[in-house]
Amino acid sequence: MATDAKAHHRSQGDGFMNPWESFRKEHAKTSVSIINKARKEPSKVDIAAIQLLAQKPNFALAEPSWRETRRNVGVTWIGHATFVLQLYGATVLTDPNWSSKASSPFVFGGVKRLVPPPIAISDLPPIDAVVITADRSDKLDKGTIKELGNRCKYLVPLRVGSVIESCGVSRSNIVELDWWEEYVINGVRMVCCPAQHLSGTTAMDGKTSSALWCSWSFLGVRSRVFYAGSTGYRVARRGQGFLPYRERQDIPACPAFAEIGSRFGPFDLSFLPVANYSPRHLISSLHMDPMDATCVHKDLRSRQSVAHSWGTFNLGGEEDTLDALRLLEQAMMQTNVSDSEFCVVHHGATKIMY
């Protein structure tokens, strides 16, 4: 059932809200009063392994593949939620973050980056569009935006443009969009789509935000690509850990992704978060876990999905560096998603997808 086009707007016109039963304010904490002293420290062995596997990007791989099908997508993971997506017609940079630290509600002073960015901003290929999914510090890093400057267009959800402008970007290079609105660059439709999250300043009621948040669909000549930064999907109660798939069926799921899949799918490729999901009873309305990610993969009718947000910043309170990938493997087995359908790429690696 289609979402009311403006159901996410507060009637007073002073903010935005999640309009679904799958969102619960008590499971959407953006700050906590007591720092979790029992928080897991990142495993030094895991960090060493992912640093060792990091690669140097090779953006030149994409163009020859376009000459074959115009369907292939060059994918380079910078880290966290940052990708360089080379579609035929446009190169897109998602939620750019080159910072050495990120804020976390569970760690005073934030957390350190585990794997350095594999390339300097100055060495990026020409970027046609930067897309932002939320005014949150890990998704909108002001230092990174200042360095990127006016080299490209910035596509952002409503009321996020002023933050981009404060970083020195000309207003003429900023495009603010509501859910289901789109902007076209070189024949690629870039559609601002729903997600379940918060953005900007969160009101005291815990349900509304001053700015909008979103996900993105990129509809090219022959390729359809979906990107979600951070999003919730199902809530979890206190004491619930990684619930098996069969025990989640009675918990309301966010309907936005099935609607996106119905409108724009099937997708050839999707980028979905799998980490920073704990503690579940505090943040499940804002951050899905690996099992939820496999469900979203199916809702979108995606042929292939790529996991992100793992192994760069340990923002969660109860998970280790590679826990998300271990749980993702379990989730894929329970939901009958194969290794070829949901994959993991290494930091800096450039892959030509499908």
N, C-alpha and C positions, 0 to 999 in steps of 0.2 A: 504494500500500500504506500503510495507516494506521500512524502513528507510535505506538509503545508509549507509553501515557499518562504513564508515569513514567520514560521512558528518559533524560530530561534531568536527573533527580535523581542525584547521586552516591550510590553504595551506602552510603557512610559517613554520609550524611545531613547533610554539612557544606558543601554547595554545589551548584552547577548546572553543566551542561555541554551543549555542542552535540552531539547524538547522530548526526549525519549525516556521510557520507563527503565531503560538500562543504565541511566545515570542516577547516582545517589550522592548527595552532597557529603554524607558522612564517609564516603569512600573516595573523596576527591581532595585530599589534603595537599595544599601547595606549600605549607610550612608546618612545623611541629614545635611545640613549646619545650620539649626535652630532647636533646641530641641523643641518638641511640648509641650508648656506650658499648653495646655488644655487637656493633656492626662488624661484618667480616672485612678483614684487610685483604686487598688483592693478592692472589697467589703469585709469588715471584717467579715460580716455574712457568705458570701460564703466561705471565707477561713476557718472559724471555722467549717463549715459543712464538707468540704472535708477532713480537718484534722481529724475530728471525725470519718469519714468513712474509713480512712486508716487502713490497716490490716498488719499483720505479714505474710510474705511469708511462704508457706509450699511446698518446692520443692519435698518432698517425695511422693506427690500425683501422680506424672507423671509415675513412673516406673510400678506400678500395672496396670495402664490403658494400657500400651504398651502390656502387656501380653494378653490382651483381643483382640486387633485389630491391633497393630503396626501402627495405623493411628492417634490416639489421640495425641494432642499437649498440653504440659503443658505451660501455659502462665502466666507470672508474670510481672506486670507493676511496674517498679521502679519509673517512673515519666518522664515527658517530652516525649522524643522519645526512652527511654531506656526500653527494655524488655529483660527478660530471657525467651528464647524459647527452650523448652525441646522436641525436635523431637526424634523419634526412630532412634538412630544412632549418634546423635550429639546434643549438647547443645550450643545455639548461644546467644551471648550478642550483642544487637544492640545499636549503637551510645551511648556508656556508658558515663554518666554524673552524678557524685556525688557532683558536685560543689554547694556551697551555693549561688552563684551569676552567672548571665549570661549577656553578653553584649547585648545591644539593640541600634539600630540606633536612637531611639527616647528618650532615657533616658541617660543622662550623668552619667558615672560611673556604668551603668548596672542596672539590677533589681535583687531583692532578691528572693531566692527560697521560694515558698509558703508552700510547704509540704516537710519536711525532707525526705531523702531516707529511706525507711522502713527497710533497712538491710545494714550492713557494707559490704564493698568489701571483707573483710576477711571471711565473712560468706556465700559467694556465693558457689553454688555447682561447681564441676569441669566444666570449660568452654572449649569447643573444638575450638570455633572460635569467635572472636570479628569482627563484620562488621561495617565499617564506610561508610557513604554516602557522606560526603563532608568535606573539610577542612574549617569548620566554627566553631567558638568557642563553640556553643551549641551542635554541633554534634561530635566534636573532642576536648574533654576537656583534656588538657595535664596533669593536676594533677591526673585525674582518670587513664589515661594511665600509668603514672609513677607508681601508686600504683598497677595496674594490673600486670605490668611487663611482664615477659617471660613465663607466665603460659599457654599460648595458641597461636594459630595462629591469625594473624591480616589480614583480607581481606579488601583491600582498593582500590579505583579507582586510575587510573594512576597519578603519581607525588604526591601522598599523603604519600607514604612510608617513605620519608625522614623526615617528621614531626613525624611519629611514632618512627622512629629510634632515633630522637633527644630526645625522652623521655626515652631512655635507653633500648629500645627493640632491640634484636638482628635481624640483617637483614635476617637471616635464618628463622625467625618467621613471616616475612612480605611477603604477596603475593599481588602484584599490578596487577589489571585486567582492561582491556578495556571493553566497552559495548559488551555484548553477549559472553564474555569469562567466563570460569567457573573453579572452583576448587572443588575437591571431598574429603570429609572427612567421613570416615566410611560409605560409600555408599550413602551419602547425597550430591547431586549436588548443589553447591552454585553458582548461576549465577549472574554476574554483569549486571544489566539492565539499560536502559535509564531512565532519569528523567529530568525535566525542572528546572534548578537551576544554581548556580554559586559556585565556590570553589577556595580556595587559594586567590591570589591577583587578583582583577578585574582591567582590563585595563581601560584607560581613555575613551575609546569608549563606555564603559558600556555594551558591548556585549560579551566579551571574558574573560576567566579566565586562570590563570597559571596552575591550577590543574583540574582534572576531578571530576565530581559528579556522583551519580548513585542512583539506587534503587536495591533491591535484591530479587531474587527468590530462594527458598529452595525446592528442589525437592527430597523428601524422598522415602522410599520404597513404602508407600501407601498414603502419604500426600503431598500436594502442598501448600506452604505458600509463600506469597508475603509481602515484607516490603518496604515502602517508608518513608524516613526521612522527608525532606521538598521538595516540588515541586509545580510549578505553573501548571495551566491547561487552564484557559481562562483569558484574560486581562479585566480590568474594567477601564472606563474613569473617569475623575474627576467628582464628584457629584453623581456617581452611588453608591448606597448602596448595600443591599442584593437583587440582581435582582431575580425575580421569574424565575422558570425554563423555562417557555415558552418564556421569553424575552432573553434567552441566546442562543437560537438555531442558530442564525445567526452569533454568535461570534466564530471564529476558536478555536477549542479545540486541545490540545496537542495529537497527534496521537500515542504517544509512548505506552500508556497503553493498547489501543486496540490491538497493535501489540504484546505486552507482553502476553496479554490474548489469542491471537491467537496462539502464539508459545508454551506457557506453561500451559495455562488454560484448563479447568476451575480450578480455585483455590479453595481449601477447606477453606482457611483462609487468610485474608489480614489485614495489619496494615497501617492505613492511617491517615495523619495529618488533623485536623479540626480547629485548632486555630492559633493565631498569624498571622492573614490575613489582618490586617488593618494598615494604610489607604490603601484601595483597589487601588486607582489611583497611588500609589507609588510602591507597592510591589506585585501586583497581578500576575506578570510574574514569581515570585519566590515562592509564597505561595498561595495555593488554599484555598477556604473557604468551609464551610460545604456542600453547594450545589454542588460544584465541586467534593467534596469527594464522594458523592453518585453517581455521574456520573462515576468517576474512578472505583468505586465498580462494576458498570455495565460493563464498558469497560473490566475489568479483568475477568469478568464472575465469580466473587467470590461468593461462597455459603454463606460466613459470613465475616464480616469485623469488626475490632475493632478500635475505635477512639483514637487518641493520641495527644500529644502536648498541651492539655488543662490543666489548673489547677496547673501547676508547676512553669512556668516562664511566666509572662505577658509581652511578648516581643512586642506585637502590640501597636499601638498608640491610638486606639479608641475603644477598646473592654474591657469589664469587665471579671472577672474571669470565669464566667459560661455562658457568651454570646454565645460561640461556641456551647454548648450543646443545648441551646434554639433554635438556628438557625438550628442545625442538625435535631432537631425534625420537624421543618417546612419543611426542605429539604426532609426528608424521606417521608413526607405526599405528597409532590408535585411530587416526582419521583417514588412513589409506592414502596418504600423500607420498609419492615416490621421491627419491633423491633427485631425479631429473626435474621434478616439478618445483621443489623448494630448495634453493641452494645457498651456499655461503661463499663469499669472495674475500680475498685477503686485502688488507690495507694496501692501497696504491696499485693494485692489479687492474689492468685494463682488459676487459673481456668483450668479445663481440657476441651478443646474445641473439639467439635464433637466427 
